[in-house]
Amino acid sequence: MKAVLFALAAACCLSTAPASAAQWTVDSAKSHLGFTVNWSNEPFSGTFTAWKADIAFDPADLAHSKASVSINLGSEKSQEAEFDDGLKGALGFQVSKFPTAVFETQTITHKDGDNYVAAGTLSLHGVTKPIMLPFTLTIEGGRAHMVGTATVVRTDFGIGTGMWAPPTPVAHEVKVNIDLVAVRSP
């Protein structure tokens, strides 16, 4: 009898599918990933035009919710082409050696209402550091809208050497801005 019960319990455990959150596909045309930093006491904003996000999210199953975002740093664009060239060069992102930045969540927690926090790591310029990304999220039917801002200290990642190392003319704190629209994958 014990053998039968053991076999039945084992069969139940093996047949239970692991929990997983719903997959979401980013609508690139309606989404924005960029940054703002004070440059010579004026805000300078840039946008990344090439990035991919792998998102699994269910507000009722945050333990299995996760996101991984890969950013092509060479796709950075602003209204200042000269600044863009410098930012991508040896004193900035150094895209010839470090072409990609990656953000991966470790946990996602619900704070209240539509407010969440993603705790994860940012790998940039050969350095990986923890980062907190507070965001708001609304889900209506199969569409989600997420807006968040994280603060990154560029010198923590070795961004800005030489004349860009001090906090002037380029501030150390950089605001990463995300405005993302996604649809639930079938």
C-alpha positions as CSV (number, residue, x, y, z in Angstrom):
1,M,0.0,0.0,0.0
2,K,2.8,2.4,0.9
3,A,4.4,1.7,-2.5
4,V,1.1,2.6,-4.3
5,L,0.7,5.8,-2.3
6,F,4.4,6.8,-3.0
7,A,4.0,6.1,-6.7
8,L,0.8,8.1,-6.8
9,A,2.4,11.1,-5.0
10,A,5.4,10.9,-7.3
11,A,3.2,10.9,-10.4
12,C,1.3,13.9,-9.2
13,C,4.5,15.8,-8.5
14,L,5.9,15.0,-11.9
15,S,2.7,15.8,-13.8
16,T,2.3,19.3,-12.2
17,A,3.6,21.9,-14.6
18,P,5.9,24.5,-13.0
19,A,4.2,27.9,-12.4
20,S,5.1,30.6,-14.9
21,A,4.0,34.1,-15.4
22,A,2.5,35.3,-18.7
23,Q,4.9,36.4,-21.5
24,W,4.6,39.9,-22.8
25,T,5.8,41.4,-26.1
26,V,7.0,45.0,-26.2
27,D,5.3,47.3,-28.7
28,S,8.5,49.1,-29.8
29,A,6.7,51.8,-31.7
30,K,4.9,52.9,-28.5
31,S,7.8,52.4,-26.1
32,H,10.7,54.5,-25.0
33,L,14.0,53.8,-23.2
34,G,16.3,56.7,-22.5
35,F,18.2,58.7,-20.0
36,T,18.7,62.3,-18.7
37,V,21.8,63.7,-17.1
38,N,22.8,67.2,-16.3
39,W,25.5,68.3,-18.7
40,S,27.0,71.8,-18.1
41,N,24.0,72.5,-15.7
42,E,21.5,71.7,-18.5
43,P,19.5,68.5,-18.9
44,F,20.8,66.3,-21.7
45,S,18.5,63.5,-22.8
46,G,19.2,60.6,-25.1
47,T,17.2,57.7,-26.4
48,F,18.2,54.1,-27.2
49,T,16.5,53.1,-30.5
50,A,17.5,49.4,-30.4
51,W,16.7,47.2,-27.3
52,K,14.9,44.0,-26.6
53,A,13.0,42.9,-23.5
54,D,12.0,39.4,-22.4
55,I,9.2,39.9,-20.0
56,A,7.2,37.3,-17.9
57,F,4.8,39.0,-15.6
58,D,1.7,38.2,-13.6
59,P,0.7,40.5,-10.7
60,A,-0.8,37.4,-9.0
61,D,2.5,35.5,-9.4
62,L,5.4,37.8,-8.7
63,A,7.6,35.0,-7.6
64,H,7.7,33.8,-11.2
65,S,7.7,37.2,-12.8
66,K,10.9,38.5,-14.4
67,A,12.4,40.7,-17.1
68,S,15.6,40.8,-19.0
69,V,16.4,43.9,-21.1
70,S,19.3,44.1,-23.6
71,I,20.2,47.6,-24.8
72,N,22.3,48.3,-27.9
73,L,24.4,51.2,-26.6
74,G,25.5,52.2,-30.1
75,S,21.8,53.0,-30.8
76,E,21.9,56.1,-28.5
77,K,20.5,59.2,-30.2
78,S,19.9,62.8,-29.0
79,Q,19.5,66.2,-30.5
80,E,23.3,66.7,-30.2
81,A,25.2,64.5,-32.7
82,E,28.6,65.7,-31.4
83,F,27.7,64.6,-27.8
84,D,26.4,61.3,-29.1
85,D,29.8,60.6,-30.7
86,G,31.6,61.4,-27.5
87,L,29.2,59.4,-25.4
88,K,29.7,56.3,-27.5
89,G,33.5,56.8,-27.6
90,A,36.4,55.9,-25.3
91,L,35.5,58.4,-22.6
92,G,31.9,57.2,-22.5
93,F,30.2,53.9,-23.2
94,Q,33.1,52.7,-25.3
95,V,30.7,50.8,-27.5
96,S,33.5,49.2,-29.6
97,K,34.4,47.2,-26.5
98,F,31.1,47.2,-24.5
99,P,28.3,47.3,-27.1
100,T,25.5,46.1,-24.8
101,A,24.0,46.9,-21.4
102,V,21.8,44.3,-19.7
103,F,19.3,44.7,-16.9
104,E,17.9,41.6,-15.3
105,T,15.4,41.4,-12.5
106,Q,16.1,39.4,-9.4
107,T,12.7,40.1,-7.7
108,I,9.6,42.2,-8.4
109,T,7.6,43.4,-5.5
110,H,4.2,45.1,-5.2
111,K,4.2,48.2,-3.1
112,D,0.6,49.5,-3.4
113,G,-2.0,50.2,-6.1
114,D,-0.2,50.2,-9.4
115,N,3.3,50.7,-7.8
116,Y,6.0,48.0,-8.0
117,V,9.8,47.8,-7.6
118,A,12.0,45.6,-9.6
119,A,15.3,44.8,-7.9
120,G,17.9,43.5,-10.3
121,T,21.4,44.0,-11.8
122,L,22.6,46.3,-14.5
123,S,25.6,45.1,-16.5
124,L,27.3,48.0,-18.2
125,H,30.8,48.8,-19.4
126,G,32.1,45.4,-18.0
127,V,30.7,46.1,-14.5
128,T,27.6,44.6,-12.9
129,K,25.9,46.4,-10.0
130,P,22.5,46.1,-8.2
131,I,19.8,48.6,-9.2
132,M,16.3,49.3,-8.0
133,L,13.7,50.3,-10.6
134,P,10.4,51.6,-9.1
135,F,7.6,51.6,-11.7
136,T,3.9,52.0,-12.2
137,L,2.0,49.4,-14.1
138,T,-1.5,49.3,-15.5
139,I,-2.9,46.2,-17.2
140,E,-6.1,46.4,-19.2
141,G,-7.1,43.2,-21.0
142,G,-4.1,42.0,-22.9
143,R,-2.2,45.4,-22.8
144,A,0.2,46.7,-20.2
145,H,1.7,50.1,-19.7
146,M,4.8,50.5,-17.5
147,V,6.5,53.7,-16.6
148,G,9.6,53.8,-14.4
149,T,12.7,55.7,-13.5
150,A,15.9,54.4,-12.0
151,T,19.0,56.4,-10.9
152,V,22.4,55.1,-12.0
153,V,25.7,56.6,-10.9
154,R,27.8,56.5,-14.1
155,T,31.1,56.4,-12.3
156,D,30.1,53.2,-10.5
157,F,30.3,51.6,-14.0
158,G,33.5,53.3,-15.1
159,I,31.6,55.6,-17.5
160,G,33.3,58.9,-17.9
161,T,37.1,59.0,-17.7
162,G,39.6,61.8,-18.3
163,M,37.9,65.2,-18.5
164,W,34.5,63.5,-17.9
165,A,35.5,61.9,-14.6
166,P,34.5,64.8,-12.3
167,P,30.8,65.7,-11.7
168,T,31.2,68.7,-14.0
169,P,30.5,69.2,-16.8
170,V,28.6,65.8,-16.7
171,A,26.8,64.9,-13.5
172,H,27.5,61.5,-12.0
173,E,23.8,60.7,-11.5
174,V,21.9,59.6,-14.6
175,K,18.1,59.1,-14.6
176,V,17.1,56.1,-16.8
177,N,13.6,56.6,-18.1
178,I,11.3,53.7,-19.3
179,D,7.9,54.1,-20.8
180,L,6.9,50.7,-22.1
181,V,3.8,49.3,-23.8
182,A,3.4,45.5,-24.1
183,V,0.8,43.0,-25.2
184,R,0.3,39.6,-23.6
185,S,1.6,36.9,-25.9
186,P,-0.9,34.2,-26.8
